[in-house]
């Protein structure tokens, strides 16, 4: 079929359609599911960006100090690249680190700094030129806007966030570097303001940061803040890209379809909103499957939510 310029065909996947708007549409991938042909069929047809769901978290990559294990993450990255998809790296420095036994025993600032620098350098260097974007630090703030307690915050203070970004930039100068968090979808909240101030400070002082990720885990269809698009615009005005990094919306039917349409439309309305990642492929793959929060049902069939997202991208013709 010959495509009409600027108009996506009915058979176009979400990623292809997003690309015509200068954006990506991706999914979080579980490495074990890459042997599931129904799963990979959807992944290959619909998405042009891949996030290894948990394979780049600290416990997976460095379970023992200086013993790096990249085998599982390599599988996802290699698969994505073989399909021509870009890769987002999640979990470089996240709360997961605080559950790793050897990290919890870091007793001094010098020891914590050495561990942080070593982990970030080794991980980013291993994937240099392969992972396009890193969530360098995730979930560093509490809902009240204070820096969340963690091994690195307790040993190094809030400056650990800046250190992680500077080390990541040195390890791969071409990679895009993001700060990523949940519950920052409403610019009026204290937590959102704390992240906003962090990014504004980084941009003012020349700390390397390219983007901010709004996780956008919504319990239900009414949980999307009225200020959602305003929040995206506010962050973009600081001179960074905005990415919706872990989208899922609990619900079903037309209400869920409208919620997905609204989120995708909000991203498209802001030029610096670079793209969207849904947090899983089918409802059965979701970390909260009981909420049926994704675009495909457990059998892999397209839901009304899928068509809601399609309609926002200008794909108005339903496909089976």
Secondary structure, DSSP 8 states (H G I E B T S, - for coil): ----TT---TT--HHHHHHHTT-EEEEEE-GGGGG-HHHHHHHHHH-SEEEESSTTSHHHH-SBTTB---HHHHHHHHHHHHTT-EEEE--SBSGGGGGSHHHHT--SHHHHHHHHHHHHHHHHHHTTTT--EEEEEES-B-TTSSB---HHHHHH-THHHHHHHHHHHHH-TTSEEEEEESS-S-TTSHHHHHHHHHHHHHHHHT----EEEE--EESSTT-S-TTHHHHHHHHHTTT-EEEEEEEEE---HHHHHHHHHHHHHHHHTSTTEEEEEES-SBGGGSTTGGG--SSB-TTS-B-HHHHHHHHHTT--S---
